[in-house]
Amino acid sequence: MKVEKAVVDKYTAFLKDKHRPPSRGGNTRAWHQHSLIIGGERYSFLALGAKRWVYAGDTVTFEWDWDPTQRWRNVKPETVQAFDKNGKPVERGIRGGKPWRRAETRLPVSRREWRD
């Protein structure tokens, strides 16, 4: 299915990967759940980084699939195309991939204190 030239009402992003403190590189390139609300309907996708792919008020075109088991409208991230207020295409967000984080963050203490 496809949404063409629709105006975004609301846009949010939530961290889905494991949290990392700023001293370890932070969460700017971690996996985030991006959510769009268009005409009262929620669409979402997983992508790298918290950087916005579109802004509220932008016009956007994308393809999406319906997941009947979880009732999600899953956007295909590679098809997201935003247009600015003048109608020119704009490419935003971090496009690409990387593996999920597996390691838990450790407390900033010595190994000896860690055992206590």
Biopython code that builds the backbone (N, CA, C, O; Angstrom):
import numpy as np
from Bio.PDB.StructureBuilder import StructureBuilder

atoms = [
    (1, "MET", "N", (0.843, -1.165, 0.000)),
    (1, "MET", "CA", (0.000, 0.000, 0.000)),
    (1, "MET", "C", (0.894, 1.236, 0.000)),
    (1, "MET", "O", (2.078, 1.160, 0.327)),
    (2, "LYS", "N", (0.325, 2.348, -0.363)),
    (2, "LYS", "CA", (1.132, 3.555, -0.506)),
    (2, "LYS", "C", (0.373, 4.787, -0.006)),
    (2, "LYS", "O", (-0.832, 4.929, -0.218)),
    (3, "VAL", "N", (1.108, 5.663, 0.658)),
    (3, "VAL", "CA", (0.592, 6.971, 1.064)),
    (3, "VAL", "C", (1.322, 7.990, 0.198)),
    (3, "VAL", "O", (2.552, 8.011, 0.159)),
    (4, "GLU", "N", (0.562, 8.834, -0.497)),
    (4, "GLU", "CA", (1.185, 9.807, -1.391)),
    (4, "GLU", "C", (0.821, 11.227, -1.008)),
    (4, "GLU", "O", (-0.349, 11.563, -0.824)),
    (5, "LYS", "N", (1.848, 12.052, -0.894)),
    (5, "LYS", "CA", (1.700, 13.490, -0.646)),
    (5, "LYS", "C", (0.724, 13.784, 0.491)),
    (5, "LYS", "O", (-0.215, 14.564, 0.332)),
    (6, "ALA", "N", (0.959, 13.149, 1.637)),
    (6, "ALA", "CA", (0.126, 13.361, 2.821)),
    (6, "ALA", "C", (0.863, 14.271, 3.795)),
    (6, "ALA", "O", (2.091, 14.234, 3.874)),
    (7, "VAL", "N", (0.123, 15.081, 4.531)),
    (7, "VAL", "CA", (0.709, 15.997, 5.504)),
    (7, "VAL", "C", (0.832, 15.287, 6.851)),
    (7, "VAL", "O", (-0.127, 14.683, 7.332)),
    (8, "VAL", "N", (2.009, 15.364, 7.452)),
    (8, "VAL", "CA", (2.297, 14.702, 8.733)),
    (8, "VAL", "C", (1.736, 15.555, 9.865)),
    (8, "VAL", "O", (2.055, 16.738, 9.977)),
    (9, "ASP", "N", (0.892, 14.943, 10.709)),
    (9, "ASP", "CA", (0.322, 15.642, 11.860)),
    (9, "ASP", "C", (1.287, 15.641, 13.047)),
    (9, "ASP", "O", (1.445, 16.659, 13.722)),
    (10, "LYS", "N", (1.937, 14.491, 13.302)),
    (10, "LYS", "CA", (2.828, 14.364, 14.453)),
    (10, "LYS", "C", (3.922, 13.358, 14.122)),
    (10, "LYS", "O", (3.693, 12.393, 13.393)),
    (11, "TYR", "N", (5.121, 13.595, 14.668)),
    (11, "TYR", "CA", (6.263, 12.713, 14.433)),
    (11, "TYR", "C", (7.019, 12.523, 15.741)),
    (11, "TYR", "O", (7.337, 13.500, 16.419)),
    (12, "THR", "N", (7.310, 11.269, 16.103)),
    (12, "THR", "CA", (8.071, 10.984, 17.313)),
    (12, "THR", "C", (9.064, 9.859, 17.046)),
    (12, "THR", "O", (8.903, 9.091, 16.098)),
    (13, "ALA", "N", (10.097, 9.768, 17.893)),
    (13, "ALA", "CA", (11.080, 8.688, 17.805)),
    (13, "ALA", "C", (11.412, 8.218, 19.218)),
    (13, "ALA", "O", (11.588, 9.028, 20.128)),
    (14, "PHE", "N", (11.496, 6.890, 19.390)),
    (14, "PHE", "CA", (11.782, 6.296, 20.692)),
    (14, "PHE", "C", (12.952, 5.336, 20.563)),
    (14, "PHE", "O", (13.069, 4.636, 19.558)),
    (15, "LEU", "N", (13.821, 5.293, 21.568)),
    (15, "LEU", "CA", (14.967, 4.392, 21.585)),
    (15, "LEU", "C", (14.488, 2.952, 21.738)),
    (15, "LEU", "O", (13.739, 2.647, 22.667)),
    (16, "LYS", "N", (14.912, 2.062, 20.839)),
    (16, "LYS", "CA", (14.578, 0.647, 20.921)),
    (16, "LYS", "C", (15.806, -0.198, 21.250)),
    (16, "LYS", "O", (15.671, -1.312, 21.757)),
    (17, "ASP", "N", (16.991, 0.313, 20.969)),
    (17, "ASP", "CA", (18.240, -0.383, 21.243)),
    (17, "ASP", "C", (18.611, -0.184, 22.707)),
    (17, "ASP", "O", (17.961, 0.586, 23.413)),
    (18, "LYS", "N", (19.648, -0.873, 23.163)),
    (18, "LYS", "CA", (20.099, -0.701, 24.543)),
    (18, "LYS", "C", (20.732, 0.673, 24.728)),
    (18, "LYS", "O", (21.457, 1.156, 23.858)),
    (19, "HIS", "N", (20.451, 1.293, 25.863)),
    (19, "HIS", "CA", (20.955, 2.628, 26.183)),
    (19, "HIS", "C", (22.467, 2.616, 26.365)),
    (19, "HIS", "O", (23.028, 1.673, 26.924)),
    (20, "ARG", "N", (23.128, 3.683, 25.884)),
    (20, "ARG", "CA", (24.563, 3.870, 26.118)),
    (20, "ARG", "C", (24.789, 5.275, 26.629)),
    (20, "ARG", "O", (24.179, 6.218, 26.126)),
    (21, "PRO", "N", (25.659, 5.438, 27.625)),
    (21, "PRO", "CA", (25.935, 6.776, 28.140)),
    (21, "PRO", "C", (26.711, 7.604, 27.118)),
    (21, "PRO", "O", (27.359, 7.040, 26.236)),
    (22, "PRO", "N", (26.655, 8.920, 27.220)),
    (22, "PRO", "CA", (27.375, 9.777, 26.272)),
    (22, "PRO", "C", (28.877, 9.509, 26.224)),
    (22, "PRO", "O", (29.501, 9.683, 25.177)),
    (23, "SER", "N", (29.461, 9.091, 27.337)),
    (23, "SER", "CA", (30.900, 8.805, 27.357)),
    (23, "SER", "C", (31.258, 7.585, 26.513)),
    (23, "SER", "O", (32.416, 7.418, 26.132)),
    (24, "ARG", "N", (30.292, 6.744, 26.221)),
    (24, "ARG", "CA", (30.518, 5.547, 25.405)),
    (24, "ARG", "C", (30.004, 5.721, 23.978)),
    (24, "ARG", "O", (29.921, 4.744, 23.234)),
    (25, "GLY", "N", (29.663, 6.932, 23.589)),
    (25, "GLY", "CA", (29.206, 7.170, 22.218)),
    (25, "GLY", "C", (27.756, 7.569, 22.120)),
    (25, "GLY", "O", (27.324, 8.035, 21.066)),
    (26, "GLY", "N", (26.995, 7.406, 23.170)),
    (26, "GLY", "CA", (25.609, 7.848, 23.194)),
    (26, "GLY", "C", (24.673, 7.031, 22.331)),
    (26, "GLY", "O", (25.002, 5.929, 21.893)),
    (27, "ASN", "N", (23.497, 7.596, 22.097)),
    (27, "ASN", "CA", (22.433, 6.886, 21.393)),
    (27, "ASN", "C", (22.101, 7.481, 20.035)),
    (27, "ASN", "O", (21.066, 7.154, 19.455)),
    (28, "THR", "N", (22.966, 8.355, 19.516)),
    (28, "THR", "CA", (22.609, 9.042, 18.269)),
    (28, "THR", "C", (22.538, 8.098, 17.080)),
    (28, "THR", "O", (21.793, 8.372, 16.140)),
    (29, "ARG", "N", (23.289, 6.986, 17.082)),
    (29, "ARG", "CA", (23.223, 6.041, 15.974)),
    (29, "ARG", "C", (22.602, 4.709, 16.392)),
    (29, "ARG", "O", (22.796, 3.702, 15.711)),
    (30, "ALA", "N", (21.867, 4.688, 17.490)),
    (30, "ALA", "CA", (21.206, 3.467, 17.948)),
    (30, "ALA", "C", (19.880, 3.300, 17.198)),
    (30, "ALA", "O", (19.387, 4.244, 16.581)),
    (31, "TRP", "N", (19.313, 2.103, 17.255)),
    (31, "TRP", "CA", (18.030, 1.834, 16.602)),
    (31, "TRP", "C", (16.916, 2.564, 17.348)),
    (31, "TRP", "O", (16.832, 2.497, 18.574)),
    (32, "HIS", "N", (16.066, 3.257, 16.603)),
    (32, "HIS", "CA", (14.926, 3.983, 17.161)),
    (32, "HIS", "C", (13.657, 3.591, 16.418)),
    (32, "HIS", "O", (13.689, 3.262, 15.232)),
    (33, "GLN", "N", (12.552, 3.633, 17.127)),
    (33, "GLN", "CA", (11.224, 3.412, 16.538)),
    (33, "GLN", "C", (10.686, 4.781, 16.141)),
    (33, "GLN", "O", (10.441, 5.622, 17.006)),
    (34, "HIS", "N", (10.500, 5.013, 14.858)),
    (34, "HIS", "CA", (9.981, 6.281, 14.353)),
    (34, "HIS", "C", (8.495, 6.114, 14.081)),
    (34, "HIS", "O", (8.074, 5.118, 13.492)),
    (35, "SER", "N", (7.714, 7.077, 14.504)),
    (35, "SER", "CA", (6.264, 6.991, 14.389)),
    (35, "SER", "C", (5.698, 8.256, 13.754)),
    (35, "SER", "O", (6.032, 9.371, 14.155)),
    (36, "LEU", "N", (4.837, 8.066, 12.758)),
    (36, "LEU", "CA", (4.169, 9.176, 12.067)),
    (36, "LEU", "C", (2.672, 9.066, 12.306)),
    (36, "LEU", "O", (2.121, 7.966, 12.309)),
    (37, "ILE", "N", (2.024, 10.179, 12.502)),
    (37, "ILE", "CA", (0.564, 10.181, 12.559)),
    (37, "ILE", "C", (0.071, 11.047, 11.401)),
    (37, "ILE", "O", (0.386, 12.234, 11.306)),
    (38, "ILE", "N", (-0.710, 10.417, 10.527)),
    (38, "ILE", "CA", (-1.243, 11.097, 9.348)),
    (38, "ILE", "C", (-2.743, 10.842, 9.317)),
    (38, "ILE", "O", (-3.180, 9.698, 9.188)),
    (39, "GLY", "N", (-3.520, 11.887, 9.433)),
    (39, "GLY", "CA", (-4.975, 11.748, 9.395)),
    (39, "GLY", "C", (-5.519, 10.836, 10.474)),
    (39, "GLY", "O", (-6.502, 10.130, 10.249)),
    (40, "GLY", "N", (-4.896, 10.838, 11.646)),
    (40, "GLY", "CA", (-5.363, 10.009, 12.750)),
    (40, "GLY", "C", (-4.856, 8.576, 12.714)),
    (40, "GLY", "O", (-5.105, 7.826, 13.658)),
    (41, "GLU", "N", (-4.159, 8.170, 11.667)),
    (41, "GLU", "CA", (-3.613, 6.818, 11.548)),
    (41, "GLU", "C", (-2.125, 6.840, 11.896)),
    (41, "GLU", "O", (-1.404, 7.759, 11.507)),
    (42, "ARG", "N", (-1.669, 5.820, 12.632)),
    (42, "ARG", "CA", (-0.268, 5.737, 13.050)),
    (42, "ARG", "C", (0.497, 4.777, 12.142)),
    (42, "ARG", "O", (0.065, 3.650, 11.899)),
    (43, "TYR", "N", (1.634, 5.244, 11.649)),
    (43, "TYR", "CA", (2.555, 4.457, 10.842)),
    (43, "TYR", "C", (3.894, 4.469, 11.555)),
    (43, "TYR", "O", (4.253, 5.480, 12.157)),
    (44, "SER", "N", (4.653, 3.364, 11.504)),
    (44, "SER", "CA", (5.927, 3.330, 12.207)),
    (44, "SER", "C", (6.955, 2.510, 11.445)),
    (44, "SER", "O", (6.617, 1.694, 10.588)),
    (45, "PHE", "N", (8.232, 2.748, 11.783)),
    (45, "PHE", "CA", (9.332, 1.992, 11.204)),
    (45, "PHE", "C", (10.547, 2.084, 12.109)),
    (45, "PHE", "O", (10.668, 3.012, 12.909)),
    (46, "LEU", "N", (11.451, 1.112, 11.979)),
    (46, "LEU", "CA", (12.712, 1.105, 12.717)),
    (46, "LEU", "C", (13.798, 1.673, 11.830)),
    (46, "LEU", "O", (13.910, 1.311, 10.659)),
    (47, "ALA", "N", (14.605, 2.574, 12.397)),
    (47, "ALA", "CA", (15.711, 3.170, 11.643)),
    (47, "ALA", "C", (16.793, 3.605, 12.619)),
    (47, "ALA", "O", (16.563, 3.703, 13.825)),
    (48, "LEU", "N", (17.964, 3.862, 12.082)),
    (48, "LEU", "CA", (19.072, 4.308, 12.913)),
    (48, "LEU", "C", (18.896, 5.757, 13.331)),
    (48, "LEU", "O", (18.429, 6.586, 12.549)),
    (49, "GLY", "N", (19.267, 6.053, 14.549)),
    (49, "GLY", "CA", (19.327, 7.427, 15.016)),
    (49, "GLY", "C", (17.997, 8.046, 15.383)),
    (49, "GLY", "O", (16.932, 7.605, 14.950)),
    (50, "ALA", "N", (18.097, 9.082, 16.196)),
    (50, "ALA", "CA", (16.918, 9.823, 16.616)),
    (50, "ALA", "C", (16.651, 11.012, 15.697)),
    (50, "ALA", "O", (15.676, 11.739, 15.887)),
    (51, "LYS", "N", (17.520, 11.209, 14.696)),
    (51, "LYS", "CA", (17.306, 12.323, 13.767)),
    (51, "LYS", "C", (15.990, 12.133, 13.034)),
    (51, "LYS", "O", (15.630, 11.023, 12.642)),
    (52, "ARG", "N", (15.288, 13.224, 12.858)),
    (52, "ARG", "CA", (13.983, 13.163, 12.210)),
    (52, "ARG", "C", (14.103, 12.886, 10.716)),
    (52, "ARG", "O", (14.982, 13.417, 10.038)),
    (53, "TRP", "N", (13.207, 12.049, 10.223)),
    (53, "TRP", "CA", (13.135, 11.777, 8.787)),
    (53, "TRP", "C", (12.180, 12.761, 8.136)),
    (53, "TRP", "O", (12.367, 13.149, 6.983)),
    (54, "VAL", "N", (11.154, 13.165, 8.878)),
    (54, "VAL", "CA", (10.205, 14.193, 8.424)),
    (54, "VAL", "C", (9.840, 15.042, 9.626)),
    (54, "VAL", "O", (10.064, 14.644, 10.769)),
    (55, "TYR", "N", (9.283, 16.202, 9.368)),
    (55, "TYR", "CA", (8.823, 17.089, 10.429)),
    (55, "TYR", "C", (7.309, 17.219, 10.336)),
    (55, "TYR", "O", (6.722, 17.023, 9.272)),
    (56, "ALA", "N", (6.680, 17.554, 11.468)),
    (56, "ALA", "CA", (5.245, 17.805, 11.462)),
    (56, "ALA", "C", (4.972, 18.963, 10.509)),
    (56, "ALA", "O", (5.635, 19.997, 10.581)),
    (57, "GLY", "N", (4.018, 18.796, 9.634)),
    (57, "GLY", "CA", (3.695, 19.809, 8.646)),
    (57, "GLY", "C", (4.301, 19.530, 7.283)),
    (57, "GLY", "O", (3.881, 20.121, 6.287)),
    (58, "ASP", "N", (5.299, 18.622, 7.221)),
    (58, "ASP", "CA", (5.890, 18.235, 5.936)),
    (58, "ASP", "C", (4.909, 17.363, 5.156)),
    (58, "ASP", "O", (4.006, 16.749, 5.723)),
    (59, "THR", "N", (5.111, 17.328, 3.856)),
    (59, "THR", "CA", (4.383, 16.414, 2.991)),
    (59, "THR", "C", (5.279, 15.207, 2.766)),
    (59, "THR", "O", (6.479, 15.360, 2.535)),
    (60, "VAL", "N", (4.709, 14.007, 2.830)),
    (60, "VAL", "CA", (5.516, 12.790, 2.747)),
    (60, "VAL", "C", (4.841, 11.743, 1.860)),
    (60, "VAL", "O", (3.615, 11.676, 1.771)),
    (61, "THR", "N", (5.673, 10.930, 1.207)),
    (61, "THR", "CA", (5.210, 9.803, 0.400)),
    (61, "THR", "C", (6.002, 8.576, 0.840)),
    (61, "THR", "O", (7.220, 8.650, 1.000)),
    (62, "PHE", "N", (5.312, 7.436, 1.039)),
    (62, "PHE", "CA", (5.996, 6.200, 1.423)),
    (62, "PHE", "C", (5.097, 5.001, 1.151)),
    (62, "PHE", "O", (3.891, 5.137, 0.945)),
    (63, "GLU", "N", (5.719, 3.819, 1.156)),
    (63, "GLU", "CA", (4.992, 2.559, 1.037)),
    (63, "GLU", "C", (4.940, 1.906, 2.416)),
    (63, "GLU", "O", (5.837, 2.095, 3.239)),
    (64, "TRP", "N", (3.874, 1.133, 2.659)),
    (64, "TRP", "CA", (3.740, 0.483, 3.948)),
    (64, "TRP", "C", (3.030, -0.857, 3.807)),
    (64, "TRP", "O", (2.315, -1.098, 2.834)),
    (65, "ASP", "N", (3.240, -1.725, 4.797)),
    (65, "ASP", "CA", (2.593, -3.038, 4.865)),
    (65, "ASP", "C", (1.773, -3.117, 6.135)),
    (65, "ASP", "O", (2.099, -2.494, 7.145)),
    (66, "TRP", "N", (0.709, -3.889, 6.068)),
    (66, "TRP", "CA", (-0.146, -4.100, 7.232)),
    (66, "TRP", "C", (0.251, -5.411, 7.886)),
    (66, "TRP", "O", (0.326, -6.441, 7.217)),
    (67, "ASP", "N", (0.507, -5.383, 9.193)),
    (67, "ASP", "CA", (0.823, -6.587, 9.946)),
    (67, "ASP", "C", (-0.418, -6.950, 10.761)),
    (67, "ASP", "O", (-0.650, -6.362, 11.817)),
    (68, "PRO", "N", (-1.229, -7.923, 10.281)),
    (68, "PRO", "CA", (-2.494, -8.229, 10.958)),
    (68, "PRO", "C", (-2.326, -8.823, 12.352)),
    (68, "PRO", "O", (-3.222, -8.682, 13.184)),
    (69, "THR", "N", (-1.200, -9.484, 12.630)),
    (69, "THR", "CA", (-1.028, -10.092, 13.948)),
    (69, "THR", "C", (-0.782, -9.049, 15.026)),
    (69, "THR", "O", (-1.244, -9.205, 16.157)),
    (70, "GLN", "N", (-0.052, -7.979, 14.685)),
    (70, "GLN", "CA", (0.256, -6.956, 15.684)),
    (70, "GLN", "C", (-0.492, -5.655, 15.441)),
    (70, "GLN", "O", (-0.400, -4.722, 16.238)),
    (71, "ARG", "N", (-1.224, -5.594, 14.352)),
    (71, "ARG", "CA", (-2.020, -4.410, 13.984)),
    (71, "ARG", "C", (-1.165, -3.161, 13.831)),
    (71, "ARG", "O", (-1.517, -2.089, 14.324)),
    (72, "TRP", "N", (-0.035, -3.310, 13.143)),
    (72, "TRP", "CA", (0.860, -2.191, 12.875)),
    (72, "TRP", "C", (0.848, -1.861, 11.404)),
    (72, "TRP", "O", (0.705, -2.744, 10.559)),
    (73, "ARG", "N", (1.000, -0.587, 11.097)),
    (73, "ARG", "CA", (1.231, -0.143, 9.722)),
    (73, "ARG", "C", (2.733, 0.090, 9.601)),
    (73, "ARG", "O", (3.234, 1.140, 10.002)),
    (74, "ASN", "N", (3.449, -0.882, 9.053)),
    (74, "ASN", "CA", (4.906, -0.845, 8.980)),
    (74, "ASN", "C", (5.360, -0.139, 7.710)),
    (74, "ASN", "O", (5.100, -0.609, 6.602)),
    (75, "VAL", "N", (6.035, 0.980, 7.874)),
    (75, "VAL", "CA", (6.562, 1.755, 6.753)),
    (75, "VAL", "C", (7.853, 1.098, 6.265)),
    (75, "VAL", "O", (8.655, 0.621, 7.068)),
    (76, "LYS", "N", (8.046, 1.076, 4.953)),
    (76, "LYS", "CA", (9.308, 0.615, 4.382)),
    (76, "LYS", "C", (10.240, 1.828, 4.363)),
    (76, "LYS", "O", (10.035, 2.746, 3.569)),
    (77, "PRO", "N", (11.269, 1.847, 5.234)),
    (77, "PRO", "CA", (12.109, 3.048, 5.387)),
    (77, "PRO", "C", (12.775, 3.518, 4.100)),
    (77, "PRO", "O", (12.959, 4.720, 3.906)),
    (78, "GLU", "N", (13.135, 2.597, 3.223)),
    (78, "GLU", "CA", (13.817, 2.993, 1.987)),
    (78, "GLU", "C", (12.910, 3.767, 1.032)),
    (78, "GLU", "O", (13.399, 4.389, 0.089)),
    (79, "THR", "N", (11.581, 3.737, 1.267)),
    (79, "THR", "CA", (10.648, 4.437, 0.382)),
    (79, "THR", "C", (10.204, 5.793, 0.914)),
    (79, "THR", "O", (9.469, 6.505, 0.231)),
    (80, "VAL", "N", (10.634, 6.167, 2.118)),
    (80, "VAL", "CA", (10.199, 7.442, 2.714)),
    (80, "VAL", "C", (10.823, 8.600, 1.936)),
    (80, "VAL", "O", (12.044, 8.700, 1.816)),
    (81, "GLN", "N", (9.966, 9.466, 1.416)),
    (81, "GLN", "CA", (10.409, 10.652, 0.675)),
    (81, "GLN", "C", (9.658, 11.858, 1.221)),
    (81, "GLN", "O", (8.436, 11.940, 1.102)),
    (82, "ALA", "N", (10.386, 12.788, 1.816)),
    (82, "ALA", "CA", (9.774, 13.996, 2.381)),
    (82, "ALA", "C", (9.912, 15.146, 1.396)),
    (82, "ALA", "O", (10.861, 15.205, 0.613)),
    (83, "PHE", "N", (8.958, 16.050, 1.448)),
    (83, "PHE", "CA", (8.968, 17.243, 0.606)),
    (83, "PHE", "C", (8.859, 18.460, 1.512)),
    (83, "PHE", "O", (8.058, 18.472, 2.447)),
    (84, "ASP", "N", (9.668, 19.491, 1.238)),
    (84, "ASP", "CA", (9.606, 20.701, 2.052)),
    (84, "ASP", "C", (8.388, 21.536, 1.647)),
    (84, "ASP", "O", (7.590, 21.115, 0.810)),
    (85, "LYS", "N", (8.254, 22.721, 2.247)),
    (85, "LYS", "CA", (7.069, 23.551, 1.996)),
    (85, "LYS", "C", (6.979, 24.044, 0.558)),
    (85, "LYS", "O", (5.904, 24.437, 0.104)),
    (86, "ASN", "N", (8.117, 24.027, -0.175)),
    (86, "ASN", "CA", (8.112, 24.445, -1.574)),
    (86, "ASN", "C", (7.886, 23.279, -2.530)),
    (86, "ASN", "O", (7.836, 23.474, -3.745)),
    (87, "GLY", "N", (7.747, 22.062, -1.988)),
    (87, "GLY", "CA", (7.506, 20.890, -2.814)),
    (87, "GLY", "C", (8.759, 20.205, -3.328)),
    (87, "GLY", "O", (8.673, 19.290, -4.147)),
    (88, "LYS", "N", (9.931, 20.640, -2.853)),
    (88, "LYS", "CA", (11.181, 20.020, -3.282)),
    (88, "LYS", "C", (11.479, 18.798, -2.402)),
    (88, "LYS", "O", (11.280, 18.854, -1.189)),
    (89, "PRO", "N", (11.956, 17.688, -3.003)),
    (89, "PRO", "CA", (12.280, 16.510, -2.199)),
    (89, "PRO", "C", (13.468, 16.762, -1.275)),
    (89, "PRO", "O", (14.453, 17.386, -1.669)),
    (90, "VAL", "N", (13.363, 16.272, -0.053)),
    (90, "VAL", "CA", (14.397, 16.448, 0.960)),
    (90, "VAL", "C", (14.716, 15.065, 1.538)),
    (90, "VAL", "O", (13.806, 14.297, 1.849)),
    (91, "GLU", "N", (16.008, 14.751, 1.681)),
    (91, "GLU", "CA", (16.393, 13.478, 2.283)),
    (91, "GLU", "C", (16.958, 13.740, 3.665)),
    (91, "GLU", "O", (17.957, 14.443, 3.816)),
    (92, "ARG", "N", (16.308, 13.170, 4.675)),
    (92, "ARG", "CA", (16.710, 13.367, 6.060)),
    (92, "ARG", "C", (16.902, 12.019, 6.735)),
    (92, "ARG", "O", (16.567, 10.977, 6.171)),
    (93, "GLY", "N", (17.437, 12.046, 7.932)),
    (93, "GLY", "CA", (17.596, 10.834, 8.722)),
    (93, "GLY", "C", (18.847, 10.071, 8.351)),
    (93, "GLY", "O", (19.479, 10.336, 7.329)),
    (94, "ILE", "N", (19.190, 9.123, 9.195)),
    (94, "ILE", "CA", (20.351, 8.265, 8.953)),
    (94, "ILE", "C", (19.845, 7.033, 8.224)),
    (94, "ILE", "O", (19.115, 6.222, 8.795)),
    (95, "ARG", "N", (20.229, 6.892, 6.972)),
    (95, "ARG", "CA", (19.782, 5.758, 6.165)),
    (95, "ARG", "C", (20.910, 4.751, 6.088)),
    (95, "ARG", "O", (22.027, 5.088, 5.695)),
    (96, "GLY", "N", (20.626, 3.549, 6.452)),
    (96, "GLY", "CA", (21.636, 2.495, 6.468)),
    (96, "GLY", "C", (21.282, 1.484, 7.542)),
    (96, "GLY", "O", (20.155, 1.462, 8.037)),
    (97, "GLY", "N", (22.228, 0.664, 7.896)),
    (97, "GLY", "CA", (21.961, -0.351, 8.899)),
    (97, "GLY", "C", (23.198, -0.680, 9.705)),
    (97, "GLY", "O", (24.312, -0.294, 9.352)),
    (98, "LYS", "N", (22.985, -1.396, 10.787)),
    (98, "LYS", "CA", (24.059, -1.893, 11.633)),
    (98, "LYS", "C", (23.458, -2.935, 12.557)),
    (98, "LYS", "O", (22.240, -2.978, 12.725)),
    (99, "PRO", "N", (24.294, -3.780, 13.164)),
    (99, "PRO", "CA", (23.751, -4.797, 14.071)),
    (99, "PRO", "C", (23.222, -4.181, 15.366)),
    (99, "PRO", "O", (23.604, -3.079, 15.761)),
    (100, "TRP", "N", (22.331, -4.933, 16.010)),
    (100, "TRP", "CA", (21.788, -4.495, 17.292)),
    (100, "TRP", "C", (22.871, -4.610, 18.364)),
    (100, "TRP", "O", (23.773, -5.441, 18.257)),
    (101, "ARG", "N", (22.778, -3.778, 19.391)),
    (101, "ARG", "CA", (23.709, -3.839, 20.519)),
    (101, "ARG", "C", (23.370, -5.046, 21.373)),
    (101, "ARG", "O", (22.200, -5.331, 21.630)),
    (102, "ARG", "N", (24.412, -5.758, 21.815)),
    (102, "ARG", "CA", (24.179, -6.927, 22.655)),
    (102, "ARG", "C", (24.674, -6.721, 24.078)),
    (102, "ARG", "O", (24.111, -7.277, 25.021)),
    (103, "ALA", "N", (25.720, -5.927, 24.236)),
    (103, "ALA", "CA", (26.330, -5.753, 25.554)),
    (103, "ALA", "C", (25.531, -4.791, 26.422)),
    (103, "ALA", "O", (25.051, -3.759, 25.954)),
    (104, "GLU", "N", (25.400, -5.144, 27.671)),
    (104, "GLU", "CA", (24.774, -4.260, 28.644)),
    (104, "GLU", "C", (25.783, -3.194, 29.054)),
    (104, "GLU", "O", (26.987, -3.449, 29.052)),
    (105, "THR", "N", (25.307, -2.005, 29.404)),
    (105, "THR", "CA", (26.223, -0.982, 29.915)),
    (105, "THR", "C", (26.613, -1.327, 31.345)),
    (105, "THR", "O", (25.794, -1.781, 32.145)),
    (106, "ARG", "N", (27.868, -1.102, 31.637)),
    (106, "ARG", "CA", (28.377, -1.413, 32.971)),
    (106, "ARG", "C", (28.473, -0.134, 33.786)),
    (106, "ARG", "O", (28.578, 0.966, 33.244)),
    (107, "LEU", "N", (28.435, -0.304, 35.092)),
    (107, "LEU", "CA", (28.638, 0.827, 35.984)),
    (107, "LEU", "C", (30.095, 1.275, 35.890)),
    (107, "LEU", "O", (30.980, 0.445, 35.687)),
    (108, "PRO", "N", (30.356, 2.568, 36.035)),
    (108, "PRO", "CA", (31.729, 3.063, 35.925)),
    (108, "PRO", "C", (32.530, 2.821, 37.212)),
    (108, "PRO", "O", (32.941, 3.770, 37.879)),
    (109, "VAL", "N", (32.744, 1.559, 37.551)),
    (109, "VAL", "CA", (33.516, 1.195, 38.735)),
    (109, "VAL", "C", (34.519, 0.118, 38.343)),
    (109, "VAL", "O", (34.446, -0.428, 37.242)),
    (110, "SER", "N", (35.454, -0.188, 39.236)),
    (110, "SER", "CA", (36.436, -1.222, 38.963)),
    (110, "SER", "C", (35.768, -2.594, 39.027)),
    (110, "SER", "O", (34.677, -2.746, 39.576)),
    (111, "ARG", "N", (36.439, -3.576, 38.461)),
    (111, "ARG", "CA", (35.904, -4.958, 38.480)),
    (111, "ARG", "C", (35.794, -5.479, 39.907)),
    (111, "ARG", "O", (34.866, -6.224, 40.222)),
    (112, "ARG", "N", (36.729, -5.098, 40.774)),
    (112, "ARG", "CA", (36.678, -5.539, 42.165)),
    (112, "ARG", "C", (35.404, -5.034, 42.835)),
    (112, "ARG", "O", (34.739, -5.788, 43.546)),
    (113, "GLU", "N", (35.059, -3.778, 42.618)),
    (113, "GLU", "CA", (33.837, -3.219, 43.210)),
    (113, "GLU", "C", (32.592, -3.807, 42.569)),
    (113, "GLU", "O", (31.527, -3.848, 43.185)),
    (114, "TRP", "N", (32.727, -4.254, 41.350)),
    (114, "TRP", "CA", (31.606, -4.823, 40.616)),
    (114, "TRP", "C", (31.106, -6.108, 41.265)),
    (114, "TRP", "O", (29.908, -6.392, 41.236)),
    (115, "ARG", "N", (32.020, -6.893, 41.855)),
    (115, "ARG", "CA", (31.666, -8.166, 42.480)),
    (115, "ARG", "C", (30.932, -8.014, 43.798)),
    (115, "ARG", "O", (30.236, -8.932, 44.233)),
    (116, "ASP", "N", (31.080, -6.871, 44.433)),
    (116, "ASP", "CA", (30.474, -6.661, 45.761)),
    (116, "ASP", "C", (28.998, -6.442, 45.678)),
    (116, "ASP", "O", (28.344, -6.251, 46.703)),
]
sb = StructureBuilder()
sb.init_structure("model")
sb.init_model(0)
sb.init_chain("A")
sb.init_seg("    ")
for serial, (resi, resn, name, xyz) in enumerate(atoms, 1):
    if name == "N":
        sb.init_residue(resn, " ", resi, " ")
    sb.init_atom(name, np.array(xyz, "f"), 0.0, 1.0, " ", f" {name:<3s}", serial, name[0])
structure = sb.get_structure()
